[in-house]
């Protein structure tokens, strides 16, 4: 896992930020403001929860915030399915984002397991 001294060192945080930026870019022209807002809130919640608790220290609480980030990832994935089915996002674009949320969720799960076992 390497030497993790700052939340910026966490690969899952980096992936969450990249995913946030990419979703924001894709949704720039979206006229469905409510769904766009929900998608943006969900995606931003992922890296935000990771960084917020990391800075406060405390392993038990950090794990809880990782679970919250994982929940936001699932919420985002649901909204992406809805966006795909309603035509707000095209199928290939939505599928790519869905795959990335699955990857991010798996990364969060692994980090949770490591924090439970080694800290």
TORKOL-4160 file (C-alpha; in steps of 0.2 Angstrom, whole numbers, padded with zeros to 4 digits, m for minus):
119
<pt num="1" X="0000" Y="0000" Z="0000"/>
<pt num="2" X="0015" Y="0011" Z="0002"/>
<pt num="3" X="0018" Y="0026" Z="0014"/>
<pt num="4" X="0002" Y="0035" Z="0017"/>
<pt num="5" X="0004" Y="0051" Z="0026"/>
<pt num="6" X="m0009" Y="0062" Z="0018"/>
<pt num="7" X="m0026" Y="0058" Z="0010"/>
<pt num="8" X="m0019" Y="0064" Z="m0007"/>
<pt num="9" X="m0008" Y="0048" Z="m0006"/>
<pt num="10" X="m0023" Y="0037" Z="m0007"/>
<pt num="11" X="m0026" Y="0030" Z="m0024"/>
<pt num="12" X="m0045" Y="0028" Z="m0020"/>
<pt num="13" X="m0046" Y="0047" Z="m0016"/>
<pt num="14" X="m0037" Y="0051" Z="m0033"/>
<pt num="15" X="m0049" Y="0040" Z="m0042"/>
<pt num="16" X="m0063" Y="0048" Z="m0034"/>
<pt num="17" X="m0057" Y="0066" Z="m0039"/>
<pt num="18" X="m0054" Y="0060" Z="m0057"/>
<pt num="19" X="m0072" Y="0053" Z="m0057"/>
<pt num="20" X="m0079" Y="0069" Z="m0050"/>
<pt num="21" X="m0070" Y="0080" Z="m0063"/>
<pt num="22" X="m0075" Y="0068" Z="m0078"/>
<pt num="23" X="m0094" Y="0068" Z="m0072"/>
<pt num="24" X="m0094" Y="0087" Z="m0070"/>
<pt num="25" X="m0087" Y="0089" Z="m0088"/>
<pt num="26" X="m0100" Y="0077" Z="m0095"/>
<pt num="27" X="m0114" Y="0085" Z="m0087"/>
<pt num="28" X="m0110" Y="0103" Z="m0091"/>
<pt num="29" X="m0124" Y="0104" Z="m0104"/>
<pt num="30" X="m0137" Y="0094" Z="m0095"/>
<pt num="31" X="m0153" Y="0103" Z="m0093"/>
<pt num="32" X="m0160" Y="0091" Z="m0080"/>
<pt num="33" X="m0154" Y="0101" Z="m0066"/>
<pt num="34" X="m0161" Y="0090" Z="m0052"/>
<pt num="35" X="m0153" Y="0074" Z="m0058"/>
<pt num="36" X="m0137" Y="0083" Z="m0063"/>
<pt num="37" X="m0136" Y="0090" Z="m0045"/>
<pt num="38" X="m0139" Y="0073" Z="m0038"/>
<pt num="39" X="m0125" Y="0065" Z="m0048"/>
<pt num="40" X="m0113" Y="0079" Z="m0044"/>
<pt num="41" X="m0117" Y="0078" Z="m0025"/>
<pt num="42" X="m0115" Y="0059" Z="m0025"/>
<pt num="43" X="m0098" Y="0059" Z="m0035"/>
<pt num="44" X="m0091" Y="0073" Z="m0024"/>
<pt num="45" X="m0096" Y="0065" Z="m0008"/>
<pt num="46" X="m0084" Y="0050" Z="m0012"/>
<pt num="47" X="m0067" Y="0059" Z="m0011"/>
<pt num="48" X="m0074" Y="0072" Z="0001"/>
<pt num="49" X="m0078" Y="0059" Z="0014"/>
<pt num="50" X="m0061" Y="0050" Z="0012"/>
<pt num="51" X="m0052" Y="0066" Z="0015"/>
<pt num="52" X="m0063" Y="0073" Z="0029"/>
<pt num="53" X="m0061" Y="0059" Z="0040"/>
<pt num="54" X="m0042" Y="0056" Z="0036"/>
<pt num="55" X="m0038" Y="0073" Z="0042"/>
<pt num="56" X="m0047" Y="0070" Z="0059"/>
<pt num="57" X="m0038" Y="0054" Z="0062"/>
<pt num="58" X="m0045" Y="0040" Z="0072"/>
<pt num="59" X="m0046" Y="0023" Z="0063"/>
<pt num="60" X="m0064" Y="0018" Z="0069"/>
<pt num="61" X="m0071" Y="0034" Z="0062"/>
<pt num="62" X="m0061" Y="0034" Z="0046"/>
<pt num="63" X="m0068" Y="0017" Z="0043"/>
<pt num="64" X="m0086" Y="0024" Z="0045"/>
<pt num="65" X="m0082" Y="0038" Z="0033"/>
<pt num="66" X="m0075" Y="0025" Z="0020"/>
<pt num="67" X="m0092" Y="0016" Z="0022"/>
<pt num="68" X="m0101" Y="0032" Z="0019"/>
<pt num="69" X="m0090" Y="0035" Z="0003"/>
<pt num="70" X="m0094" Y="0017" Z="m0003"/>
<pt num="71" X="m0113" Y="0021" Z="0000"/>
<pt num="72" X="m0111" Y="0037" Z="m0011"/>
<pt num="73" X="m0103" Y="0026" Z="m0024"/>
<pt num="74" X="m0118" Y="0015" Z="m0025"/>
<pt num="75" X="m0129" Y="0030" Z="m0025"/>
<pt num="76" X="m0120" Y="0037" Z="m0040"/>
<pt num="77" X="m0120" Y="0021" Z="m0049"/>
<pt num="78" X="m0139" Y="0020" Z="m0047"/>
<pt num="79" X="m0141" Y="0038" Z="m0054"/>
<pt num="80" X="m0130" Y="0033" Z="m0068"/>
<pt num="81" X="m0141" Y="0019" Z="m0073"/>
<pt num="82" X="m0156" Y="0031" Z="m0072"/>
<pt num="83" X="m0146" Y="0043" Z="m0083"/>
<pt num="84" X="m0143" Y="0030" Z="m0096"/>
<pt num="85" X="m0161" Y="0023" Z="m0096"/>
<pt num="86" X="m0168" Y="0041" Z="m0098"/>
<pt num="87" X="m0155" Y="0046" Z="m0112"/>
<pt num="88" X="m0147" Y="0059" Z="m0102"/>
<pt num="89" X="m0130" Y="0050" Z="m0104"/>
<pt num="90" X="m0127" Y="0039" Z="m0119"/>
<pt num="91" X="m0125" Y="0020" Z="m0115"/>
<pt num="92" X="m0106" Y="0019" Z="m0118"/>
<pt num="93" X="m0103" Y="0034" Z="m0107"/>
<pt num="94" X="m0114" Y="0028" Z="m0093"/>
<pt num="95" X="m0107" Y="0011" Z="m0094"/>
<pt num="96" X="m0089" Y="0017" Z="m0092"/>
<pt num="97" X="m0094" Y="0028" Z="m0077"/>
<pt num="98" X="m0103" Y="0013" Z="m0070"/>
<pt num="99" X="m0088" Y="0002" Z="m0072"/>
<pt num="100" X="m0077" Y="0015" Z="m0063"/>
<pt num="101" X="m0089" Y="0016" Z="m0048"/>
<pt num="102" X="m0088" Y="m0003" Z="m0047"/>
<pt num="103" X="m0069" Y="m0001" Z="m0047"/>
<pt num="104" X="m0069" Y="0013" Z="m0034"/>
<pt num="105" X="m0081" Y="0003" Z="m0023"/>
<pt num="106" X="m0069" Y="m0012" Z="m0023"/>
<pt num="107" X="m0055" Y="0000" Z="m0019"/>
<pt num="108" X="m0064" Y="0007" Z="m0004"/>
<pt num="109" X="m0069" Y="m0011" Z="0002"/>
<pt num="110" X="m0050" Y="m0016" Z="0001"/>
<pt num="111" X="m0045" Y="0000" Z="0011"/>
<pt num="112" X="m0059" Y="m0004" Z="0024"/>
<pt num="113" X="m0052" Y="m0022" Z="0026"/>
<pt num="114" X="m0034" Y="m0016" Z="0028"/>
<pt num="115" X="m0039" Y="m0003" Z="0041"/>
<pt num="116" X="m0049" Y="m0016" Z="0050"/>
<pt num="117" X="m0035" Y="m0029" Z="0050"/>
<pt num="118" X="m0019" Y="m0018" Z="0052"/>
<pt num="119" X="m0024" Y="m0003" Z="0062"/>
